[in-house]
């Protein structure tokens, strides 16, 4: 499957940012732009980022 390329701290930040953005869909201004929060949420949960793969970047130790 995919090789992890996102570090632990960055994963936590991505999940938090994703949840905050998704909250905009259901509470607050209820804007559909909040669905963009799925991207950082999913990449944070999986620990893999496609853009990092394309750029050859890694933020994890292994």
Secondary structure, DSSP 8 states (H G I E B T S, - for coil): -----S-HHHHHHHHHHHHHHHHHHHSTT--GGGGGHHHHHHHHHHT--HHHHHHT---S--
